[in-house]
């Protein structure tokens, strides 16, 4: 039997023509965890299905800010701005030069990025297809102010920007439909530049060295405060908005946001491992906490603790690399191509029926191919045909 996996992106219409009988299997690729290995100064990948390293590395960079929704591009802070990498070829696509980027928000449907830079009084609105700045939103920042965080609520199309010196932050609310500032007010929580937005866009959760605080997103007034010790360091809100996952020095708290109470305190390590960051698996069921510790005879080693959020228990510990920092999840890269089993492909023809372009690929390595890397130009909605020729096994 011949089986074929087709990898589709860009909302394509695809037709496969094989020179033998086959069964078609369309598989949904598992997500990839992108991890900043500070010990080698590169980004590494971990397959989130097998929880093993893929072996892929990206050139020097640090602090992954986000992953484009189709999984094809990875955004990394660099000293000179923001680097954009292709997650299939692992090559640098472009650098958005300028002063250092500090935070970005990706809109899930519009294809727009909202980029904040250190010591800047503008939010850049960038088209992620062309990487052109299509608009700039001025902010009323005081002297010595710094852009700290940029967060987007897709539910309300509001953008929230925290800026200011350490002890006097402001929060600006922006209407992304018109790119206009709605209000700029002092943050309602002292020493709290970090925050997240709940799925409805109605509540912001601020956190500082001792508190986790629910704030009304319209009035910017405090709803309730929950004291936490050890201190909160990273917060994620689940899709229902009813659970908050708060990383601390030793693990994470699971918080009921309706009652603002800790329902579980999950400890994954002691002081022998420094926890650095946390990300929630796209299935919403697992938390991945990164860090590093010193191993005698080995040196520093990267660690990923995987916590089941339903049972509130540590289910796996993965060790590789050297010093793991920030982590971000993205879907496995989607591209126009595929692979086949049950036959030995000798030639693949990729057709863009919408433009008339034809690309021939030969020889075929490991019975898989990528039409775009081979030179096929593809736009969203294009009709694509792929023919595979070769003897059946």
C-alpha positions as CSV (number, residue, x, y, z in Angstrom):
1,X,0.0,0.0,0.0
2,X,1.2,3.5,-0.7
3,X,0.4,6.2,1.8
4,X,0.9,10.0,1.3
5,X,1.1,12.9,3.7
6,X,0.3,16.3,2.3
7,X,1.5,19.4,4.1
8,X,-0.7,22.3,3.4
9,X,-0.5,26.0,4.3
10,X,-1.9,29.3,3.1
11,X,-5.5,28.0,2.6
12,X,-4.5,26.1,-0.6
13,X,-6.6,24.0,-2.8
14,X,-4.4,20.9,-3.4
15,X,-4.7,17.9,-5.7
16,X,-2.3,14.9,-5.6
17,X,-1.7,12.7,-8.6
18,X,0.3,9.5,-8.0
19,X,1.4,7.0,-10.6
20,X,0.2,4.1,-8.5
21,X,-2.7,3.1,-6.1
22,X,-2.4,4.8,-2.8
23,X,-4.2,5.6,0.4
24,X,-4.3,9.3,1.5
25,X,-3.5,10.3,5.0
26,X,-3.7,14.0,6.0
27,X,-2.0,14.5,9.4
28,X,-2.1,17.5,11.7
29,X,1.5,18.3,12.7
30,X,2.3,18.5,16.3
31,X,3.5,21.8,17.7
32,X,7.1,22.8,18.2
33,X,8.6,24.4,21.3
34,X,11.2,27.0,20.5
35,X,13.7,27.4,23.3
36,X,16.4,30.0,23.8
37,X,19.6,28.1,24.8
38,X,21.5,31.0,26.4
39,X,24.6,28.7,26.9
40,X,25.2,28.5,23.2
41,X,23.5,31.7,22.1
42,X,21.1,30.0,19.7
43,X,17.4,28.9,19.5
44,X,16.7,25.2,19.6
45,X,13.6,23.2,18.8
46,X,11.7,20.5,20.8
47,X,9.0,18.3,19.3
48,X,6.1,18.7,21.7
49,X,4.7,15.3,20.8
50,X,7.8,13.3,21.7
51,X,9.3,15.9,23.9
52,X,12.7,15.4,22.2
53,X,15.0,17.9,20.5
54,X,14.7,18.1,16.8
55,X,18.4,19.0,16.3
56,X,17.4,22.3,14.5
57,X,19.2,25.4,15.6
58,X,18.8,29.1,14.7
59,X,21.7,31.6,14.5
60,X,22.6,33.7,17.6
61,X,19.6,35.6,19.1
62,X,17.7,35.7,22.3
63,X,14.2,36.2,23.8
64,X,11.7,34.7,21.4
65,X,8.8,37.1,21.3
66,X,6.3,35.2,19.3
67,X,5.7,32.7,16.5
68,X,3.7,33.5,13.5
69,X,0.4,31.7,13.4
70,X,1.1,29.6,10.3
71,X,4.3,28.3,12.0
72,X,6.5,29.4,9.2
73,X,8.2,32.3,10.9
74,X,9.9,32.8,14.2
75,X,10.5,36.3,15.7
76,X,13.6,36.9,17.8
77,X,14.9,40.0,19.5
78,X,18.4,41.0,18.3
79,X,20.7,43.8,19.4
80,X,19.8,45.7,16.3
81,X,16.0,45.1,16.2
82,X,13.9,42.1,15.4
83,X,15.1,39.0,13.4
84,X,12.6,37.0,11.4
85,X,13.5,33.3,10.7
86,X,12.0,30.8,8.3
87,X,11.2,27.7,10.5
88,X,11.5,25.4,7.5
89,X,14.9,26.5,6.0
90,X,16.1,27.9,9.4
91,X,17.4,30.9,7.5
92,X,17.1,34.6,8.3
93,X,14.3,36.2,6.3
94,X,14.8,39.7,7.4
95,X,15.8,42.0,10.2
96,X,13.5,44.8,11.2
97,X,16.3,47.2,12.1
98,X,16.1,50.1,14.5
99,X,16.4,50.3,18.3
100,X,16.1,47.2,20.3
101,X,12.6,45.5,20.3
102,X,11.1,44.9,23.7
103,X,7.7,43.4,23.1
104,X,5.3,42.5,20.3
105,X,1.8,41.3,19.8
106,X,0.6,39.3,16.8
107,X,-3.0,39.7,15.6
108,X,-4.5,36.2,15.0
109,X,-6.4,37.1,11.8
110,X,-5.3,40.4,10.3
111,X,-1.6,39.5,9.7
112,X,-0.5,42.6,11.6
113,X,2.2,42.8,14.2
114,X,2.4,45.5,16.9
115,X,6.0,46.2,17.8
116,X,7.3,48.2,20.7
117,X,10.9,49.3,21.0
118,X,13.2,50.3,23.9
119,X,13.2,54.1,24.4
120,X,10.6,54.7,21.7
121,X,7.4,56.8,21.8
122,X,5.8,54.8,18.9
123,X,4.1,51.5,18.3
124,X,5.0,50.2,14.9
125,X,2.2,48.4,13.0
126,X,3.8,45.9,10.6
127,X,2.4,43.8,7.8
128,X,3.8,40.3,8.4
129,X,3.6,39.4,4.7
130,X,5.8,42.3,3.5
131,X,7.4,43.3,6.8
132,X,6.6,46.9,5.9
133,X,5.6,49.4,8.6
134,X,2.0,50.3,7.6
135,X,1.3,52.7,10.5
136,X,2.9,54.2,13.6
137,X,0.9,55.0,16.7
138,X,2.4,57.8,18.8
139,X,2.4,57.5,22.6
140,X,2.4,60.2,25.2
141,X,5.5,59.2,27.1
142,X,7.3,61.1,29.8
143,X,11.1,61.6,29.7
144,X,13.1,58.6,30.6
145,X,10.1,56.3,29.8
146,X,10.7,52.9,28.3
147,X,8.3,50.6,26.5
148,X,8.0,47.5,28.6
149,X,5.1,45.3,27.3
150,X,2.6,45.2,24.5
151,X,-0.5,43.0,24.7
152,X,-3.4,42.6,22.3
153,X,-7.0,41.5,23.0
154,X,-8.4,39.9,19.8
155,X,-11.8,39.8,21.5
156,X,-12.0,43.6,21.7
157,X,-9.3,44.7,19.2
158,X,-7.7,46.7,22.0
159,X,-3.9,47.0,22.4
160,X,-2.4,47.7,25.8
161,X,1.1,49.2,26.2
162,X,2.9,49.5,29.5
163,X,5.7,52.1,29.7
164,X,7.6,54.2,32.1
165,X,10.5,54.0,34.6
166,X,10.6,51.3,37.3
167,X,8.4,52.9,39.9
168,X,6.0,55.0,37.8
169,X,4.5,52.9,34.9
170,X,1.7,54.0,32.7
171,X,-0.7,51.9,30.6
172,X,-2.0,53.1,27.3
173,X,-5.1,51.6,25.6
174,X,-5.2,51.7,21.8
175,X,-8.1,51.0,19.4
176,X,-6.5,48.9,16.7
177,X,-9.4,49.5,14.3
178,X,-8.4,53.2,14.1
179,X,-4.9,53.1,15.6
180,X,-5.8,55.8,18.0
181,X,-5.0,56.1,21.7
182,X,-8.1,55.8,23.9
183,X,-6.5,56.6,27.2
184,X,-3.2,56.7,29.1
185,X,-3.3,56.3,32.9
186,X,-1.0,55.2,35.7
187,X,-0.9,51.5,36.1
188,X,-3.2,50.6,39.0
189,X,-0.6,48.4,40.7
190,X,2.7,49.7,41.9
191,X,5.9,48.1,40.6
192,X,3.9,46.0,38.1
193,X,5.0,46.5,34.5
194,X,4.0,42.9,33.6
195,X,0.4,41.9,32.8
196,X,-1.7,39.5,30.7
197,X,-5.2,40.0,29.1
198,X,-8.0,37.5,29.8
199,X,-9.8,35.9,26.7
200,X,-12.8,38.2,26.9
201,X,-10.6,41.4,27.0
202,X,-12.5,42.6,30.0
203,X,-9.9,41.9,32.7
204,X,-6.1,42.6,32.9
205,X,-4.0,40.6,35.4
206,X,-1.0,42.5,36.7
207,X,1.7,40.9,38.7
208,X,4.8,42.2,40.7
209,X,7.2,40.9,43.3
210,X,4.4,39.9,45.7
211,X,0.9,40.3,44.2
212,X,-1.4,38.9,41.4
213,X,-4.0,41.6,40.7
214,X,-7.2,41.6,38.6
215,X,-7.9,44.9,37.0
216,X,-11.0,46.1,35.0
217,X,-9.7,46.7,31.5
218,X,-12.0,49.7,30.9
219,X,-11.8,51.7,34.1
220,X,-8.3,50.4,35.1
221,X,-9.5,50.0,38.7
222,X,-8.4,47.1,40.9
223,X,-11.0,44.3,41.2
224,X,-9.1,42.0,43.6
225,X,-5.6,41.3,44.8
226,X,-4.0,38.0,45.7
227,X,-0.8,37.9,47.6
228,X,1.7,35.2,46.5
229,X,4.9,34.0,48.0
230,X,7.1,32.8,46.3
231,X,6.7,35.8,44.0
232,X,4.9,35.5,40.6
233,X,7.3,35.7,37.6
234,X,5.2,34.7,34.5
235,X,1.4,34.4,34.0
236,X,-0.7,32.6,31.4
237,X,-4.5,32.5,31.3
238,X,-6.4,29.5,30.0
239,X,-8.9,29.7,27.1
240,X,-11.9,29.8,29.5
241,X,-10.5,32.6,31.5
242,X,-11.2,30.7,34.7
243,X,-7.7,29.5,35.4
244,X,-4.4,31.4,35.7
245,X,-1.1,29.6,35.7
246,X,1.5,31.5,37.6
247,X,5.2,30.5,37.5
248,X,7.4,31.1,40.5
249,X,10.9,30.1,41.6
250,X,10.0,26.5,42.3
251,X,7.0,25.6,40.1
252,X,3.6,27.2,39.4
253,X,0.4,28.2,41.1
254,X,-2.9,27.2,39.6
255,X,-5.4,30.0,40.4
256,X,-9.2,30.0,40.2
257,X,-9.7,33.5,38.7
258,X,-13.4,33.5,39.7
259,X,-12.5,33.3,43.4
260,X,-8.9,34.6,43.1
261,X,-7.7,31.7,45.2
262,X,-4.8,29.2,44.8
263,X,-6.2,25.8,44.1
264,X,-2.9,24.0,43.5
265,X,0.8,24.8,44.2
266,X,2.9,22.6,42.0
267,X,6.5,22.3,43.0
268,X,8.8,20.9,40.3
269,X,12.3,21.7,41.7
270,X,14.3,23.1,44.5
271,X,17.0,25.8,44.3
272,X,19.3,23.4,42.4
273,X,17.6,24.4,39.1
274,X,16.9,28.0,38.2
275,X,13.4,28.2,36.5
276,X,13.4,30.8,33.8
277,X,10.2,30.8,31.7
278,X,6.9,29.0,31.1
279,X,4.6,28.4,28.2
280,X,1.3,26.5,27.9
281,X,1.1,23.7,25.3
282,X,-1.5,24.7,22.6
283,X,-3.7,21.8,23.8
284,X,-4.2,23.8,27.1
285,X,-3.4,20.7,29.1
286,X,0.3,21.0,29.8
287,X,2.7,23.6,31.1
288,X,6.3,23.6,30.0
289,X,8.8,25.3,32.5
290,X,12.3,25.9,31.3
291,X,15.4,26.4,33.4
292,X,18.9,25.1,34.0
293,X,21.1,23.6,36.7
294,X,24.7,22.6,37.2
295,X,25.5,18.9,36.8
296,X,28.8,17.6,38.2
297,X,31.1,16.5,35.5
298,X,28.8,17.9,32.8
299,X,28.4,21.6,33.5
300,X,25.2,23.6,33.1
301,X,22.3,21.6,31.5
302,X,19.0,22.8,30.2
303,X,15.8,21.4,31.8
304,X,12.2,21.4,30.7
305,X,9.6,20.4,33.4
306,X,6.3,19.3,32.0
307,X,3.3,19.7,34.3
308,X,-0.2,18.2,33.7
309,X,-2.5,21.0,34.5
310,X,-5.5,18.8,35.2
311,X,-3.9,16.6,37.8
312,X,-1.5,19.4,38.9
313,X,1.5,17.0,38.8
314,X,4.9,16.8,37.2
315,X,4.7,14.2,34.4
316,X,8.0,14.5,32.6
317,X,11.5,16.1,33.0
318,X,13.5,16.6,29.8
319,X,17.2,17.4,29.9
320,X,19.4,18.6,26.9
321,X,21.2,21.7,25.8
322,X,22.9,23.9,28.4
323,X,21.1,27.0,29.8
324,X,17.4,27.2,28.8
325,X,15.8,30.6,28.9
326,X,12.6,31.8,27.2
327,X,10.2,29.3,25.5
328,X,7.4,29.9,23.0
329,X,5.1,27.4,21.2
330,X,4.2,27.4,17.6
331,X,2.6,25.0,15.2
332,X,5.0,22.8,13.2
333,X,6.0,24.6,10.0
334,X,3.4,24.3,7.2
335,X,4.5,24.3,3.6
336,X,3.4,23.1,0.2
337,X,5.0,19.7,-0.1
338,X,4.7,16.2,1.3
339,X,6.1,12.7,1.7
340,X,5.1,9.3,0.5
341,X,5.6,5.7,1.6
342,X,5.0,2.5,-0.3
343,X,6.7,3.8,-3.4
344,X,10.1,5.2,-4.4
345,X,9.5,8.7,-5.9
346,X,11.9,9.6,-8.7
347,X,10.3,12.9,-9.7
348,X,7.8,15.4,-8.3
349,X,6.1,18.1,-10.4
350,X,4.6,21.0,-8.4
351,X,2.0,23.1,-10.3
352,X,0.6,26.4,-9.3
353,X,-2.6,26.2,-11.4
354,X,-3.4,29.8,-10.6
355,X,-0.2,31.3,-12.0
356,X,0.9,28.6,-14.4
357,X,4.3,28.1,-12.7
358,X,5.7,24.6,-12.7
359,X,8.6,23.3,-10.6
360,X,10.3,19.9,-11.1
361,X,12.1,18.3,-8.1
362,X,14.5,15.4,-8.7
363,X,16.1,13.5,-7.1
364,X,13.8,13.1,-4.1
365,X,15.6,12.8,-0.8
366,X,14.1,10.6,1.9
367,X,10.8,10.4,-0.1
368,X,9.7,13.9,1.0
369,X,9.8,17.4,-0.7
370,X,9.0,21.0,-0.2
371,X,7.7,22.8,-3.4
372,X,8.2,26.3,-2.0
373,X,11.8,25.7,-1.0
374,X,12.3,24.3,-4.5
375,X,11.1,27.6,-6.0
376,X,7.3,27.5,-6.3
377,X,5.7,30.8,-5.5
378,X,2.5,30.4,-3.6
379,X,-0.1,32.9,-2.4
380,X,-3.1,32.3,-0.2
381,X,-6.0,30.7,-2.1
382,X,-3.8,29.4,-5.0
383,X,-4.8,26.1,-6.6
384,X,-1.9,23.7,-6.3
385,X,-1.4,20.3,-8.0
386,X,1.5,17.9,-7.2
387,X,2.3,14.8,-9.3
388,X,4.6,12.1,-8.0
389,X,6.2,9.5,-10.3
390,X,8.1,6.4,-9.3
391,X,7.8,2.6,-8.9
392,X,5.8,1.0,-6.2
393,X,7.6,-1.0,-3.5
